[in-house]
Amino acid sequence: MSDNLPKNNIFKVIGASSLGTLIEWYDFYIFGSLAVIIGHQLFPGDAGASALINTLAIFAAGFIVRPFGALVFGRLGDLIGRKYTFLLTLVLMGGSTFFIGLIPSYKSIGYAAPILVLILRLIQGLALGGEYGGAATYVAEHAPKDKRGFFTSWIQTTATLGLFLSLGIIVITKNILGAETFGDWGWRIPFLLSIVLVVVSIYIRMKMHESPMFSKLKAEGNVSKNPLKESFNNKANFKMVLLALFGATMGQGVIWYTGQFYAQSFLENTCKLDFNDSRYILLWGIAFATPFFVVFGAWSDKVGRKWIMLSGMLLGILFYRPIYQMFLDDTDYTKIEQTDILSVTPAPVTSILIANSTDSLRTVSTKVMLRNGASFNKVQTDTVSATKGILLGKEVVKDKVLPKPVFWKFVGLIFFQILLVTMVYGPIAAFLVELFPTKIRYTSMSLPYHIGNGVFGGLVPFIATLIASFSGATPLSGLWYPIGIAALSLVIGAIYLSNKRDENIND
């Protein structure tokens, strides 16, 4: 670092970078955490399961455009600097999130509702594509080389903490307003609150100095004139981009999104857990596992990045199916005996007239309490026809509350999955930074990261749910997608990656 350049305290650098990045992840993940409720708001009431799949598709669209954001903002970051580029991404992300909270429902504006949300979701994806590379590069270019894994791992905690924050605010808001009010309009509050967090982060980031390595390049007149061309037309550099993607970030991405997002979706939509239970399980798992981002980041400074990341992939490949089978087995309430039941409480029967028809839907719901502390609702919706009589619907068991021992068992299973996330994700920023030279680092590291995470990883909830919905598929069929991608990345990484650590990045 040049003596005449501003010297930022490394912890202030980490704090300012991490806060903004955490808020961007919070903004990005609220949507996924509320997919079921948002699906009911954006699509017709009779859309059924397709509403969830369509909503997950909109959620996935934000991931798909992340690589384009990486190219656009990566180029800006290598041309004008790290600081102002990820300041711009923060404004775009925060504004988009706020406006999603204002979009009217399908009942008010029809299919314009999902279209408008899709547009805002695409802007979110573009913004996030530029944020992470900037923050990781900014911290790495301030950090001493023998502690680069340790210091950049603090940026890595922000993705999981952003999810934690979004889940926490959602649960608190729902408990204050009640389930009905939250499902009607209260779900908008977490989106609208984002604007307050963004304003605070913008204020902090405005006071930050530029990265010393970029400032040095700029002072010497060595800033890249065409970062995209230098990143991808250079054969050696492009080879490193592809290797980073297929040997590291692709596998890391599916481990990340399986262990957190798909886990939540599976518990809520396949196992039919109670809304709060599914989120409390994830919150506890995140709380216990998050410190290990820093543990594995620091460890990678001593033993290298490669084998820590690949070990996380291998463990996911081996244990995902047994873990999710346990989720299914422990939430199977079809085999309970009469002696297990403590009480049965019928709810009032409701009847809703079907639009443009003389038929109506009659819903019969029963609350069942078990002696071990578990409970669930049995819900059956029948069609009452003036001409055909009563057409009985299928009874559904949902809103399952787990007994305490099973609840904590699930927390342990989620903790283990997020522990694997910390293994693959904790060292990845340092690993990527060390692959590329300063003048094109923002662009070069952002693209493989966001293809691996945004496309391969971000599509896990959508593709896995879609696969599991096919005729003849089992609830575990969707896991073959992340297992297959992780296995491919493991093989490529084991053969071709070098075990980098403490590389000199001052070039």
N, C-alpha and C positions, 0 to 999 in steps of 0.2 A: 504493500500500500504506500503510495507516495506521501511524503510528509506534508505537502502543502494542500492535500485534499482533506475534507472533513472526516473526522474519525468518529463514527457512531459507536456507542457502547453496544456490544454484541447482544446483550439482553434486551436493550431497548429496540434493537433491530428485530429480534425474534418476536418481542411483544407486539410491536406495531404491525409487522407482517402477518403474524398468526391471528391477531384479532380480526383483521379485514378478511383473511382467508376463511376463518371460522364462520363469519357472517355470510360469506358467499355460499359456503357449503350448507349452512342453515337454510338460506333462501332456496337453494337448489333441491333440498331434500324434504321440505315441508310437503311438497306435491306428492312425493312417493308415500310419505307417511299417512296421507289422507286420501289415498287412491280410491278406496271404496266409497267414501262420502262424496268425493268430487265426481265420481262416475254417476252417482244418483243425481247430481246437480247439472251435469253437462249433457245427459242423454235422456231419452224418453223413459218414463217409469216402467214400461213393459220390456225394456231392453235386456233384462236378465243378466246372465253371465257376460254377454258381449259388452255391457257397459264397463265392467272391470277390465276386460281385455283391451277395449278401445282407449280407456284411460291410461293403462300401462303403456300402450303404443304412443300416446302423447308424451308420457313421461320419458319413454325411450328416445323420442325424437330429440329431446334436449341433449341426450348423450351422443346421438349420431352426429350432430353438428359441432360437437366440441373440437374435433380435429381441424375444422375450418376456422374456428376461433383461434386455435393454436397457431395456424398459419398467419392469420390477419394480425393478431396482437403480438405474436412472436416476432413478426417482421417489424412492427412498430417498436417493440422493446429493444430490438437490436439496432434500430435506426435512431430513436429519440431518447431511449433510456428506460430503465426498469420502473422507476418511481411513478412517472406520469402515465405509463401504460396500464399498470395495475390499479391506478387511481380511477382511470376511465372504466375499466372492467367492473369495478365496485359500484360505480354509479349506474351502469347499465343493468347489472344484476339486481340491485336494490329497487330501481324503478320498475322493472318487469315484475318482480315479486309483489310489490305494492299494488300494481294494476290488476294482477290476477285476483287479488282480494276484492276488487271492485266489479269484476265481470258479472253481468246478470246471468241467471240460470237459464236452462233450456226452456222452462215454462214461460219465460219472459221474451226471449229473442230467438228461440229455436236453435237450429244448428250453427247460427252465428256464434253461440257461446263456446262450443269446443274449438271452432276455427280461431277465434280471438285468443283463447288460452293457448292453442298450439303456436300461434305467432309469438306470443310472449315467452312461451317455453323455449322456442328456438333462439330468441334473444338471450335468455338465461344461459343456454348451452354455449353460444358464441362467447359470452362474457367469461364463463368459467374456463373455457378453452384458453383464454389469455391470462387468467388470474394465477393458476397454480405455477406455471412455468416461471412467471415473474417473481412470485414470492420465494420459491425454492432457489432460484438463481440469485436473488437479492441476498438471502441469508447465507448461501454457500460462498458468495464472493466477499462476505465479511468474515467468515469463519476461518480459524487456523486449520491447516490441512490435517493435523492429527486429531482434530475433534469435529471434522466436517459431518460425519455420520451422526454424532451426538446432537449438534446444533440444528441440522436440517430435520432431524426426527421430530423436533417440536412443531415444525410446519406440518408434519405427517399426522400429528394428533388432531389437527383441526377438522379433518374430514369426519372422523368418528365423533368428535365433540360437537360438530355442527349437527350431526344426526341426533346426538344426545340432547342438545338444546331444543331442537325441533320437537322431539318426542315429549320432552318435559313440558314445554309451553302448551303443546296440544293436550296433554293429560290434565294439566292444571286448568286450562280454559274449559275443557269438557266437564270436569268435576264442579267447577263454579257455576256454569250455566245449566248443566243437566244435559242428558243425551239428546233429548228432542230439540232443544234450542240450539245446541251445538250443531246437530245435523242440518238444521234449517238455515241458520245464518252465522252461528258462532265459529264455524270452521274458517271463516274469513279473517278472524282476529289475528292468528299467527302470521298470515301474509301481511296484514296492515302494520303490525308491530315492527316488521323488518325495517321500515323507513327510519325509525328512531335509532336502531342499531347501526344502520348505514351512515347516518349523519355523524354519529360519534366516531366511527372508523375513518370517515373522510377527513374529519378534523385532525385526527392523530396522524394520518398518512401525509397530510399537507406539510407537516413539520419534519418529515423524514428527508435525509439527504440522499443523493444518488449513490448507487453502488460504486465503491472506490475503483474497482477494476474497469467498469465502463467509463467512469470519469477519466481514468488514465488513458484509455483508448481514444476518447473524444479529444482530450488535450493534445494527444500526439497525432491526431488526424487519421487514426487507423480504424474508425468505425466502418463497418461493412456497408457498402453502397447498395448491395442487392443480397440480403440475407437468404432469401429463398433459393436463389441461384447457387450461392456458395454452399448452402446446406445440402442441396439435392442433386446438383450437377457434378459435384466433386465425388468421384467414385468411392474413395476411401471413407468419406464422411457419410455418404448415403448407405454404405454397407453397415456402418455403425448404427444408423437410424433403424434399419431393418432388423439388425441383431437385437437392439434394445427392445423393439416391438415384439418379435416372435420368441425371443429367448428370455424375456423378463416381464414386460408390462402386460402382455396378453394374459399370461398365467396369473400374475398379481391381480389384474382387474377382476377376473372371475372369482378368485378367492375372496376378494374384498366384498363384492356384491352378493355372493352366496351367503357369506357368514353374517351379513347384517340385513340387507334389504330382502333377499329371497327368504331368509329365515323368518322375518316378520310377516311377510306375505303368506308363507306356508302355515305358520301358526294361526293366523287370523282367518285365512280363506279355505285352507284344506282341513286343518284340525278344528276349526270353528271355535277358537278360544275367545273368551270375553275380551272386549276392546282394551280395557285397562290391563288385564292380566298379560296380554301379548306384549304390551308396551312396557310394563314394569319389568318383565323378564329381560327385555332387550336393554332397558336402562341399567339394571343391575349388572348385566354382562358387560356392557360398555364401561361402566364405572370401575369394575374390577380389572379389566384388560387394558384400558388406555395407557397406564404407566409403562406397559411393555413396548410401546412404540419407541420410547426413549431408551429402554434397556437394550433392545435389539439394534437401535441406531448406534448407540455407544459401543456395543459389542462388535459391530461391523468395522469400527475404527481399529480394532485389535486383530480380528481374524479375517476381515474381508467381507464383501457384501454378498457374493455369489451363493455360497452354500447355505447361508441363513435363509435367503429368499427361496431357493429351490427346496429346502427342507419343509418350508411352509406349504408349498405346492404339493409335495409328496404326501404329507399328512392329510391334506384335504382330499386328495384322490382316494386314500385308504379309508377315511372315516366318515365321509359325507353320508353315504347310504346307511350305514349302521345308526348314525345319529338321527337321521330323519325317520328311520323305521321306529326308533324309540319314541319320537314325537307322536307318530301314528298310534303305536300300541298303547301308550299311556293316556291317550285322549279318546280311546275307543270305549264309549259308554253303552254299547249295544249288549254287552255281556253281563251287566249288573244283575244281581239277584234281588228279589223282593225284600229280603232281609237287610239289604244294603241301604234301602230308602228310608230316610227320616221323615220326609213330608212331601206332599204333592199339593200344589196350590194352583188351581185354574185361574187364568186371567179372563177378564170380560171378553166375550166374542165380539169381533169387529166385522163390519161389512162395508165394502166400498163398491159403488156402482161403476162398471166398466164403461169408459167413454164410448159414445155412439152405439150403445147396446142396452138391451133390457136385462142383461146378465149382470151378476155381481160376484165379487170375491169375498168369501167368508174366511176369516183367519181365527183359528183356535189355538191358543197358546197355554202351556202348562209349565210352571216352575217346579223343578224337582230338586230337593235337597237330599244329599247323601250323608250317612253317618260319619264318614271320614273327613267332612268339611267341604267336599266338592259340591258343585251345583251345575245345573244346565237348564235350558229352556227347550221344550219340545213344541215345535210350531208346525201346524198343518194348514195350508191354504187351499180351500175347495172352491170350485166354480159352481155357483147356483144359477141354473138355467131355467127359464120359464118353460122351455120346450123339452129339455132333456133331463130335468131334475138336477140332483146334486152329483157333480163329478168330483170324486175324491182326489185330492192332491197327495203328493208324497210327504210324509212326515220328516221334518228336518230337526236334527239336534244341533243347537248352536249356543253361543254365549256361555261356553263352558268355563267354569271357575275351577282351578285345580286345587287339590288338597295340598297343604303346605310342603310335605316332603317331595311331592312331584314338582311343585312350583320351583323349589330350589334345585332340584335335579335338572330342570329345564334351564335355569340360570347357569348352572355349570356347563351344560352342553353348548349354550350360546357363548359363554366365556371362552370355551375351548376354540370355537370357530373364530372368535374375534382375536384370540391369541395367535391363530394362524395368520389373520390379517396383519397383526403387528409384525410378524416375522417377514412377510413379503413386502410390507409397505414401509416399515420403519427405515430400512436402509436404501429405499429406491431413489430418493431424491439425490443423495450423495452419489449413488451409482450413476445416475443419468448425467449429473453435472460434470463428473469426471470423464465422460466420454467425449465431450465437445469443447472446442476453443471458445474463448470469451466473446469474440466478435459475432458469432452465430449461435451462441449457447441457448439463448431464449427460444429461438425458432427450432433448433435441432432437437432439443430435449422435450419441447412441448408436444410435437407431433406424435412421436411414438407413445408418449404417456397418455395422450388423450384418445388415440385410437385403441390402445390396450384397455384403458379404463372406460372411455366413453362408448365405444362400440362393442368390443368383446365383453367387457364387464357390465356396462350399463344395460345391455340387452338381456342379462341373466333373468331378471324377474319376468320380463315379457316372453322370452323364448321358452323358458322352463315351464311357465304357466300354460303357454300355448301347446307345448308338447304333451303335457299332462292331460290336456282337454281332448286330445285325439281319441277316436274310438279304439278301444282295446288297450289304451295306455293305463298304467298304474299311477298312483299319486307320486311315486318316486321316479317315474320315467324322465321328468324334467331335469333331474340331476345329472343325466348323462351329458348334457351340454357343458356345464362348468367342469365336470370331471374330464371330459375329452379335451377341452381347450387347455386345462392345466397340465394334462399329461403330455400334450404336444409341446407346450412351452418348456416343461421340465426336461424333455429329451434334447431339444435344441439348446437350451441354456447349459445343460450339463456338458454338452459336446463343445460348444463354441464360445461360451462366455469365459472371460478371464476373471480371476478373483481380485478385482481392483480394490485398493484402499490407499488413502493418503497421497493421491496423485497430485502433481503440480498443475493447477488450473490457471496460473497467471500468464496465459498466452493469448 
